[in-house]
Structures are given as structure tokens and as C-alpha cells.
């Protein structure tokens, strides 16, 4: 009997039907977040042993898709997962189904455009961008349109091109929603702003509302005067001196590098009077006028003598090559800054600016007396700093000129003037503000800075056209302040730029 029972047990074990395959439908699944999909899994053969059932379902990425014991897939987050199906015991027979879960569709509730205002000059482009008000919303396409294509056009990607001065609206639309940006094409100018020889410009805004620019004598005009309402369009007014009134205290000298100021009710003009190479006999002169256009008459300590108009000579003040004056007031005191390739110096003046302060001594504040270095100094006070703008390089070699406008700053008028990296202008270190490019050369001897009605600051300077070596013409550029340091865009003269704004 025992043997019979053993034999019957062997027969039951042999009769178990093993799992041979699993048929799964569908073969792949695509859902959006929140959707469900039922998998159908059928074991084969049909009479598979019950120990293999129910079939097992498992997700390899349950963050993206989960699956129930019955094969119901739930889409949970955007991404991919894989669902595996096996028997309870025989895991070598397995099938898998790839699952892709997409983010749920977000309805569009509105659009905006950025920036909502755009300022251009004619010929310039600017990018507008459409932004969905619903994060993740699907947008069919954005359509762009300009209200006035004579003023500005817009591409299918939102790139706006300025055409002519004026304002217009640029509208973007999508799925029934719209947004609008205001585009203003503003007046512009092209450099040079005055294509006439205008070396070493000095500028002042007079009581009559005009800007007056004074420059080194040129083509027989003894220190030309031009005026403008907007710093862009200039007209010739006249000259500071005639042959009968020109200074005579240095025989054969030229009148260079004007510096115009308004001091105690008078227009006070400082100038350099020099023969080329006469570095110990040249000096600084001074003249005054009641009106910016003159007539200018000699002033200073030597009026009534043969040296009328002279403020001082190089050999008298002990500073070689005493040219390129710049007047500045600080803390109720008057100072003159000057010098050329032999160091930049400063000396105190009497309050009317017409003579040296009694007992005043020249003080070296930048550069070195070594026939190298800076000239054309112009000091600008801004906030807690004095900025010493100067010129470096060769001024007068046409298209080959290496002149550039440079700067350092100090917390005291007398220095030390340092660069952004801590170098000293006393060691001929500097930061470049404006240098030549492929179009212009010799860009230096800058004026004082002039603010327009929007508070932007501009500088005038001279330069040459490389195409023909013509110059030294009058240039204009906007000063951009970056971390309290001045520069211009790309550190080179603009070809075309937004014009200063004056009401």
C-alpha cells in the first residue's frame, strides 16, 4: 500500500503544466499624467499550473507610472517606465511593456510680450519675446504684426527692425489671445558729427541754450567756435581771436587746446600757446568775454604788457611742455590742470581764475616727466571720485594715429589716480575709454562730460577717418558707467547711435 501511495504522488508531480509564454496587450502604452490603461496578460498554455498565477505586474519607475496587481497602469508624472509581467514562480518567462507618460495639457489663458517697450534707432534691431501666461501651456504658433511698417517691421520670430523715427505697436497673437509692445524709433546721429577740422574740443552750455565748442586753431581760423542745440548739428560762429587780437607773447606760436568756462559772470577761455617743439617757452594763456561767441580779450597778470594774455610759461612754472589746460573748481577753490607727455600737473588759481594763487606751486598728479605719457587732461567729479580723463599715444598722424582716451580715478583732486586693477597713473597705467577701430583712428583729447535731459552723459572728442586720413573731426559718444567706471559701447567710436535728448 505504501508503494502505491508513493506512485500516485509521483504521478501528480509529473502532471503540473509549466508556464511557457505570456501574451500581453497592448505592446506599448502612451498616457498623459492622470490617465489609466489596462494591460491584458494571458498565460500560455491555458492549463498552466495554478502555482504560477496570478501573473505578477511590476513598474521599474513607479514615480512615472504605477501598476496594480491586475495590470492597471496609472500615469503619474512625465517620463518613461517599463512594466514587466512574469509568473509567480517561473521568472524566466517574462514580458515587458514600455510606457511613456506625457505632461497633462495646460490650456492657454493669455500671453504677454517682453520687453513691453523697445527703443531703437533706424537700422537697428531688437528682439521681442512672447510668453505664455500659463506655465507649460501648448501654443500652436505666435503671429507678429507691426501697426506701422514705415516705422518698424517685425519678423516671424519677433525680431523688430527700426525703419524711421516714430512710435508704433508690435502685436503678438496666439489662440485668440494678444499682447502688445510699444516700439519707439528715436533720432540718431552718425560720427563724425562735424566733418571739419576741430581738434582738442572744449564745450560749454551757454545761457542762450546753445552748446559752444572751441577748438585748436585750424586753416587760418584762430580757435574756431561752433554752436549746436543738440550736440549733433553744428554751425560755425566765428573765432576767439583775429590777427589783430591774437596773443603775441610767443613768436610764431599756435593757439591750441581750448578750455572754456564760466567764472564769476565771465566766459573764461584758457588755451595753450606753443611752437611745435618749444617745450620750455610754451605756456598757458587766458582770455575773457561777456558772450560765448566773443569777442575775447586778453586777461591775466600781464595785461598791458607785451605778454598780455599769458598766465604762465613752462620755464616760469618749471613744467616742461605746459599745454592742454583744464579748469576745475573743488571745495570753493579754483585749480588749473595741464600737461603734455611730461606729466600732468595741478596748481591753484585765484577765485576769478585769472592768475595763480599767491605762493601756489605746481604739483605732479599723474604721468611722469619723461617725454612719455598723458596729455589733454580733463577732470570730471562724480560722486566720491575725481575721474582723470586723458589722451595717450600719437595725436596727429592721420589714419596711423594711436591716440586713445584713457582714465583713472581718485578720491582726491591731487590723486593718486588709480585704474580698476589698482595700477597708478603716476606709473603711466590707465584704463581705456575709447580707442580706434577699423573705421576711425586717433580718438582722443576729450571734452568735459555733458548731460542731456534724460540724464545720459556724452563726451566730445576728435578723431580721423581711416578711409582717407581726414580729420581731426568732431566725434560724439555716450558715456556708460559700469561699476562707477566710464566707458563707451565696445570702447570704440560709434558709427551711428541714439542722439542726446534735449527738450
C-alpha positions as CSV (number, residue, x, y, z in Angstrom):
1,X,0.0,0.0,0.0
2,X,2.8,2.4,0.8
3,X,4.3,1.9,-2.6
4,X,1.0,2.6,-4.2
5,X,0.7,5.9,-2.4
6,X,4.2,6.9,-3.4
7,X,3.5,6.1,-7.0
8,X,0.3,8.2,-7.0
9,X,2.4,11.2,-5.6
10,X,4.9,10.9,-8.5
11,X,2.1,10.9,-11.0
12,X,0.6,14.2,-9.6
13,X,4.0,16.0,-9.7
14,X,4.6,14.9,-13.3
15,X,1.2,16.3,-14.3
16,X,2.0,20.0,-13.4
17,X,1.9,22.2,-16.6
18,X,4.7,24.7,-16.8
19,X,4.4,28.4,-17.9
20,X,5.6,28.6,-21.5
21,X,4.6,32.1,-22.6
22,X,2.7,35.3,-21.8
23,X,0.7,37.3,-24.4
24,X,0.4,40.9,-23.5
25,X,-1.7,43.6,-25.0
26,X,-1.2,46.4,-25.8
27,X,2.6,46.1,-26.6
28,X,3.3,49.7,-25.6
29,X,1.4,52.4,-23.7
30,X,1.2,56.1,-24.0
31,X,-0.5,58.2,-21.4
32,X,-0.8,61.7,-20.1
33,X,-0.5,62.4,-16.4
34,X,-3.7,61.2,-14.6
35,X,-4.7,58.7,-17.3
36,X,-5.0,54.9,-16.9
37,X,-4.5,52.0,-19.2
38,X,-5.4,48.3,-18.6
39,X,-2.9,45.7,-19.6
40,X,-4.2,42.3,-20.7
41,X,-1.8,39.4,-19.9
42,X,-2.7,35.8,-20.9
43,X,-0.5,32.9,-19.8
44,X,0.2,30.0,-22.1
45,X,-0.7,27.2,-22.1
46,X,-4.2,27.8,-20.9
47,X,-4.0,25.0,-18.3
48,X,-0.8,26.3,-16.7
49,X,-0.3,25.2,-13.2
50,X,-2.2,27.4,-10.7
51,X,1.0,28.0,-8.7
52,X,2.1,30.4,-11.5
53,X,-1.0,32.5,-11.1
54,X,-2.0,35.3,-10.8
55,X,0.7,36.8,-13.0
56,X,2.9,39.5,-11.5
57,X,3.0,43.1,-12.8
58,X,5.8,45.4,-11.7
59,X,6.9,49.0,-12.7
60,X,10.6,49.9,-12.9
61,X,9.8,53.6,-12.4
62,X,6.9,53.9,-10.1
63,X,7.3,57.7,-9.9
64,X,6.3,57.9,-13.6
65,X,3.9,55.0,-13.8
66,X,2.5,52.6,-11.3
67,X,0.7,49.3,-12.0
68,X,-1.9,47.4,-10.0
69,X,-1.9,43.6,-9.3
70,X,-4.5,43.3,-12.1
71,X,-2.3,45.2,-14.7
72,X,-4.0,48.7,-14.5
73,X,-1.3,51.3,-15.3
74,X,-1.6,54.8,-13.7
75,X,0.3,57.8,-15.4
76,X,1.8,59.8,-12.5
77,X,4.5,62.1,-14.0
78,X,6.0,62.9,-17.3
79,X,8.7,60.4,-18.3
80,X,9.2,56.8,-19.2
81,X,8.8,53.5,-17.4
82,X,8.7,49.8,-18.2
83,X,6.1,47.3,-16.9
84,X,7.3,43.7,-16.5
85,X,5.0,40.7,-16.4
86,X,6.1,37.3,-15.0
87,X,4.6,34.2,-13.4
88,X,4.7,33.6,-9.7
89,X,7.4,31.0,-9.8
90,X,8.9,31.0,-13.2
91,X,10.5,34.4,-13.6
92,X,12.5,33.4,-16.7
93,X,9.3,33.7,-18.8
94,X,8.8,37.5,-18.8
95,X,7.4,40.2,-21.0
96,X,7.7,44.0,-20.7
97,X,5.7,46.9,-21.9
98,X,7.3,50.4,-22.5
99,X,5.2,53.2,-21.0
100,X,5.5,56.9,-22.0
101,X,3.8,59.4,-19.8
102,X,3.3,63.0,-21.1
103,X,2.6,66.1,-19.1
104,X,-1.1,66.9,-19.0
105,X,-2.2,69.5,-21.5
106,X,-2.3,73.0,-19.9
107,X,-4.9,75.4,-21.5
108,X,-3.6,78.8,-22.7
109,X,-5.1,81.6,-20.6
110,X,-3.2,84.5,-22.0
111,X,0.1,85.8,-23.4
112,X,2.5,88.7,-22.6
113,X,5.4,90.2,-24.5
114,X,8.8,91.2,-23.2
115,X,10.1,93.8,-23.1
116,X,6.9,95.7,-23.3
117,X,8.7,98.8,-24.6
118,X,11.6,98.8,-27.1
119,X,13.8,101.7,-28.1
120,X,15.7,101.5,-31.4
121,X,17.4,103.8,-33.9
122,X,16.8,103.4,-37.6
123,X,18.7,100.4,-38.9
124,X,18.9,98.8,-35.5
125,X,17.2,95.6,-34.5
126,X,15.7,94.4,-31.1
127,X,14.2,91.1,-30.0
128,X,10.7,90.7,-28.6
129,X,9.6,87.5,-26.9
130,X,6.1,86.1,-26.4
131,X,5.5,84.4,-23.1
132,X,2.5,82.2,-22.2
133,X,0.6,83.3,-19.1
134,X,0.0,79.6,-18.3
135,X,3.2,77.7,-17.5
136,X,3.5,74.6,-19.7
137,X,0.6,75.6,-22.0
138,X,0.8,74.3,-25.5
139,X,0.7,77.1,-28.1
140,X,0.1,76.4,-31.7
141,X,2.1,79.4,-33.1
142,X,2.7,83.1,-32.4
143,X,1.8,85.6,-35.0
144,X,3.6,89.0,-35.1
145,X,2.4,92.2,-36.7
146,X,3.5,95.9,-36.8
147,X,0.9,98.6,-36.8
148,X,3.2,100.8,-38.9
149,X,5.8,99.2,-41.1
150,X,7.2,102.6,-42.1
151,X,8.4,103.0,-38.5
152,X,9.3,99.4,-37.6
153,X,8.9,95.9,-39.0
154,X,8.8,92.6,-37.2
155,X,9.8,89.1,-38.3
156,X,8.0,85.8,-37.6
157,X,10.4,85.3,-34.6
158,X,9.7,88.7,-33.0
159,X,12.8,90.4,-34.3
160,X,12.0,94.1,-34.7
161,X,13.8,96.4,-37.2
162,X,13.7,100.2,-36.8
163,X,13.0,102.0,-40.1
164,X,12.2,105.6,-39.3
165,X,11.7,108.0,-36.4
166,X,8.3,107.5,-34.6
167,X,6.4,105.1,-32.4
168,X,4.3,102.1,-33.3
169,X,2.8,99.0,-31.7
170,X,4.0,95.5,-32.3
171,X,1.3,92.9,-31.6
172,X,1.7,89.2,-31.0
173,X,-1.3,86.8,-31.1
174,X,-1.9,83.1,-30.4
175,X,-5.1,81.0,-29.9
176,X,-7.3,84.1,-29.6
177,X,-5.0,86.0,-27.1
178,X,-3.0,89.1,-27.9
179,X,-0.3,91.2,-26.3
180,X,1.4,94.5,-27.4
181,X,4.8,96.1,-27.1
182,X,5.4,99.8,-27.8
183,X,8.3,100.4,-30.1
184,X,10.0,103.8,-30.4
185,X,12.5,104.6,-33.2
186,X,14.4,107.5,-31.8
187,X,16.5,110.2,-33.5
188,X,20.1,109.2,-34.1
189,X,23.4,110.7,-35.3
190,X,26.4,109.5,-37.2
191,X,30.0,110.0,-36.4
192,X,31.7,112.3,-37.0
193,X,29.1,114.9,-36.0
194,X,31.2,117.7,-37.6
195,X,33.4,116.7,-40.5
196,X,35.6,119.7,-40.2
197,X,39.0,120.0,-38.5
198,X,38.0,120.5,-34.9
199,X,41.0,119.4,-32.8
200,X,41.0,119.4,-29.0
201,X,37.4,120.3,-28.4
202,X,36.1,122.1,-25.3
203,X,32.4,122.5,-24.8
204,X,30.1,124.7,-22.6
205,X,26.3,125.2,-22.5
206,X,25.7,128.9,-22.5
207,X,22.8,131.0,-21.1
208,X,21.3,131.2,-24.6
209,X,20.6,127.4,-24.6
210,X,23.3,126.6,-27.2
211,X,26.3,124.4,-26.7
212,X,29.5,126.1,-27.8
213,X,32.6,124.1,-28.8
214,X,36.0,125.7,-29.1
215,X,39.0,124.0,-30.8
216,X,42.6,124.4,-31.8
217,X,43.3,127.0,-34.5
218,X,42.8,125.4,-37.9
219,X,43.1,126.5,-41.5
220,X,43.8,130.1,-40.5
221,X,40.8,130.4,-38.1
222,X,42.3,131.4,-34.7
223,X,40.5,129.0,-32.4
224,X,37.1,128.2,-34.2
225,X,33.8,128.4,-32.3
226,X,30.8,126.3,-33.4
227,X,27.5,126.0,-31.7
228,X,24.6,123.5,-31.5
229,X,21.3,123.0,-29.8
230,X,21.7,119.2,-29.7
231,X,25.4,118.3,-29.8
232,X,24.7,116.8,-33.3
233,X,24.1,119.6,-35.7
234,X,26.8,122.3,-35.6
235,X,27.2,125.7,-37.1
236,X,30.2,127.9,-37.4
237,X,30.0,131.1,-35.2
238,X,33.4,132.7,-35.6
239,X,36.8,132.7,-33.9
240,X,38.1,133.5,-30.5
241,X,40.9,135.7,-31.9
242,X,41.7,137.7,-35.0
243,X,45.1,138.5,-36.4
244,X,44.9,141.8,-34.6
245,X,43.9,140.3,-31.2
246,X,45.9,137.1,-31.3
247,X,48.4,136.6,-28.4
248,X,51.9,137.7,-29.1
249,X,53.8,136.5,-26.1
250,X,55.4,133.6,-28.0
251,X,56.7,134.4,-31.5
252,X,55.2,132.2,-34.2
253,X,53.2,130.1,-31.8
254,X,49.9,128.4,-32.5
255,X,46.8,128.7,-30.3
256,X,45.9,125.1,-29.2
257,X,43.6,123.1,-26.9
258,X,40.9,125.5,-25.7
259,X,39.3,125.1,-22.3
260,X,36.1,127.2,-21.9
261,X,34.5,128.0,-18.5
262,X,32.0,130.4,-17.0
263,X,33.6,132.0,-13.9
264,X,32.1,134.9,-11.9
265,X,29.9,136.2,-14.8
266,X,32.6,135.9,-17.5
267,X,33.4,133.3,-20.2
268,X,36.9,132.4,-19.4
269,X,39.0,130.8,-22.1
270,X,42.3,129.0,-21.3
271,X,44.5,128.0,-24.2
272,X,47.9,126.6,-25.0
273,X,50.3,128.9,-26.9
274,X,53.2,127.0,-28.4
275,X,55.6,126.5,-31.2
276,X,55.9,122.8,-32.1
277,X,58.9,121.6,-30.1
278,X,59.2,124.7,-28.0
279,X,58.5,122.8,-24.8
280,X,60.2,125.3,-22.4
281,X,58.9,128.5,-24.0
282,X,55.3,127.5,-24.5
283,X,52.6,128.1,-21.8
284,X,49.0,128.7,-20.9
285,X,47.1,131.8,-21.8
286,X,43.8,133.2,-20.7
287,X,41.1,135.5,-22.2
288,X,37.6,136.5,-21.2
289,X,34.4,137.5,-22.9
290,X,30.9,138.6,-21.9
291,X,29.3,136.3,-24.5
292,X,30.2,132.8,-25.6
293,X,30.9,133.9,-29.1
294,X,33.2,136.6,-28.0
295,X,34.9,138.9,-28.6
296,X,37.6,137.6,-26.3
297,X,40.1,139.9,-24.8
298,X,43.4,139.2,-23.1
299,X,43.3,138.7,-19.3
300,X,45.7,137.5,-16.7
301,X,48.6,139.0,-14.7
302,X,50.4,140.5,-17.8
303,X,47.6,142.6,-19.3
304,X,49.0,145.9,-20.5
305,X,52.4,144.4,-21.4
306,X,53.9,142.6,-24.4
307,X,52.9,139.4,-22.7
308,X,49.2,140.2,-22.4
309,X,47.1,137.1,-22.1
310,X,49.9,134.9,-20.6
311,X,49.0,133.0,-17.4
312,X,52.4,131.3,-17.2
313,X,55.2,129.8,-19.3
314,X,56.9,126.4,-19.0
315,X,60.2,127.9,-18.0
316,X,58.5,130.2,-15.4
317,X,56.5,127.5,-13.6
318,X,59.1,124.7,-14.1
319,X,56.9,122.3,-16.0
320,X,58.1,121.2,-19.5
321,X,55.6,121.3,-22.3
322,X,52.9,123.3,-20.5
323,X,49.9,122.9,-22.8
324,X,46.4,121.4,-22.7
325,X,44.7,123.3,-19.8
326,X,41.7,122.2,-17.8
327,X,40.0,124.4,-15.2
328,X,38.1,122.8,-12.2
329,X,36.6,124.0,-9.0
330,X,36.6,121.9,-5.8
331,X,35.5,122.8,-2.3
332,X,35.3,126.5,-3.2
333,X,38.8,126.7,-4.6
334,X,39.9,127.1,-8.2
335,X,42.5,124.9,-9.9
336,X,44.2,124.5,-13.3
337,X,45.3,121.1,-14.5
338,X,47.6,120.8,-17.6
339,X,50.5,119.0,-19.2
340,X,51.6,117.0,-22.2
341,X,53.9,113.9,-22.2
342,X,55.9,115.4,-19.3
343,X,53.4,114.7,-16.6
344,X,50.0,116.1,-15.6
345,X,50.2,118.9,-13.1
346,X,47.8,120.9,-11.0
347,X,48.1,124.4,-9.5
348,X,45.7,126.6,-7.5
349,X,44.3,129.8,-9.1
350,X,42.8,132.9,-7.6
351,X,39.0,132.7,-7.4
352,X,38.4,134.6,-10.6
353,X,40.7,132.1,-12.4
354,X,42.8,134.8,-14.0
355,X,46.1,134.4,-12.1
356,X,48.0,131.9,-10.0
357,X,47.2,131.9,-6.3
358,X,50.0,133.7,-4.4
359,X,52.6,131.2,-3.4
360,X,51.0,128.3,-5.3
361,X,53.3,125.6,-6.5
362,X,52.7,123.1,-9.4
363,X,52.0,119.6,-8.2
364,X,52.5,116.4,-10.3
365,X,49.3,114.4,-10.1
366,X,49.7,111.8,-13.0
367,X,52.3,110.6,-15.5
368,X,56.0,111.2,-15.4
369,X,58.3,114.0,-16.7
370,X,59.9,111.6,-19.1
371,X,58.7,112.6,-22.6
372,X,56.1,109.8,-22.4
373,X,52.6,109.5,-21.2
374,X,49.4,111.6,-20.9
375,X,48.2,114.8,-22.3
376,X,44.8,116.5,-22.8
377,X,43.7,116.1,-19.2
378,X,40.1,116.6,-18.3
379,X,38.9,116.0,-14.7
380,X,35.3,115.1,-14.0
381,X,33.8,114.9,-10.5
382,X,31.2,112.3,-9.9
383,X,30.0,111.0,-6.6
384,X,33.0,110.5,-4.3
385,X,35.5,110.3,-7.2
386,X,37.6,112.6,-9.4
387,X,38.0,111.0,-12.9
388,X,41.1,112.0,-14.8
389,X,40.4,111.6,-18.5
390,X,43.5,111.9,-20.6
391,X,44.9,111.0,-24.0
392,X,47.7,108.5,-24.7
393,X,49.6,107.8,-27.9
394,X,50.2,109.8,-31.1
395,X,47.7,112.5,-31.8
396,X,48.4,113.8,-35.3
397,X,49.4,111.1,-37.8
398,X,46.2,110.7,-39.7
399,X,44.9,107.2,-40.1
400,X,48.1,105.9,-38.3
401,X,47.4,107.9,-35.1
402,X,47.4,105.8,-32.0
403,X,45.6,108.4,-29.8
404,X,43.1,107.0,-27.4
405,X,41.1,108.3,-24.5
406,X,42.0,106.8,-21.1
407,X,41.0,107.3,-17.4
408,X,41.9,106.7,-13.8
409,X,40.1,107.9,-10.7
410,X,41.0,109.2,-7.2
411,X,39.2,110.3,-4.1
412,X,41.3,113.5,-4.0
413,X,41.9,116.0,-6.8
414,X,45.6,115.6,-6.4
415,X,45.5,111.8,-6.6
416,X,46.7,109.2,-6.6
417,X,44.7,108.3,-9.7
418,X,44.3,104.5,-10.0
419,X,43.0,102.1,-12.6
420,X,40.3,99.4,-11.9
421,X,43.1,96.9,-11.2
422,X,44.9,99.3,-8.8
423,X,47.6,100.4,-11.2
424,X,48.7,104.1,-10.8
425,X,48.6,106.8,-13.5
426,X,51.8,108.0,-11.8
427,X,53.3,104.9,-13.4
428,X,51.6,105.5,-16.7
429,X,48.9,102.9,-16.0
430,X,45.4,103.6,-17.3
431,X,42.1,102.1,-18.4
432,X,40.9,102.7,-21.9
433,X,37.7,104.5,-22.5
434,X,37.8,105.0,-26.3
435,X,40.2,103.6,-28.8
436,X,40.4,103.3,-32.6
437,X,38.6,100.7,-34.7
438,X,38.6,99.6,-38.3
439,X,36.8,102.9,-39.3
440,X,38.3,105.6,-37.0
441,X,41.7,106.4,-35.6
442,X,43.3,108.9,-33.2
443,X,40.3,109.2,-31.0
444,X,41.3,111.4,-28.1
445,X,41.5,114.8,-26.3
446,X,38.0,114.6,-24.9
447,X,35.8,117.4,-23.6
448,X,34.1,117.6,-20.3
449,X,31.0,115.4,-20.0
450,X,27.7,116.9,-20.9
451,X,24.3,115.5,-19.5
452,X,21.2,115.5,-21.7
453,X,17.7,116.0,-20.4
454,X,17.4,112.2,-19.7
455,X,20.5,112.3,-17.5
456,X,22.7,110.5,-20.0
457,X,26.2,111.8,-20.3
458,X,28.0,112.4,-23.5
459,X,31.6,113.3,-24.5
460,X,33.0,115.1,-27.5
461,X,36.5,114.3,-28.8
462,X,38.4,114.4,-32.1
463,X,39.4,111.6,-34.5
464,X,40.4,110.7,-38.0
465,X,38.6,108.7,-40.7
466,X,40.8,105.8,-41.7
467,X,39.4,105.7,-45.2
468,X,41.1,108.9,-46.2
469,X,43.1,110.1,-43.1
470,X,40.9,113.2,-42.9
471,X,40.4,114.9,-39.6
472,X,40.7,115.8,-36.8
473,X,36.9,115.8,-36.9
474,X,34.4,116.2,-34.1
475,X,33.0,112.9,-32.6
476,X,30.3,112.3,-30.0
477,X,29.6,109.3,-27.8
478,X,27.6,108.4,-24.8
479,X,29.5,107.6,-21.6
480,X,28.3,104.4,-20.0
481,X,29.0,103.9,-16.3
482,X,29.8,100.3,-15.2
483,X,30.6,99.8,-11.5
484,X,31.4,103.6,-11.3
485,X,33.8,103.4,-14.2
486,X,33.3,105.2,-17.5
487,X,33.4,103.6,-20.9
488,X,31.6,103.7,-24.3
489,X,29.9,100.8,-26.1
490,X,32.6,98.5,-27.3
491,X,35.3,101.0,-26.2
492,X,35.3,102.4,-29.7
493,X,33.6,105.3,-31.6
494,X,30.0,104.6,-32.6
495,X,29.2,104.8,-36.3
496,X,25.5,105.5,-35.5
497,X,23.9,105.9,-32.1
498,X,20.9,107.4,-30.3
499,X,21.1,111.2,-30.3
500,X,21.1,113.1,-26.9
501,X,17.7,114.2,-25.8
502,X,17.1,118.0,-25.3
503,X,13.6,119.4,-25.0
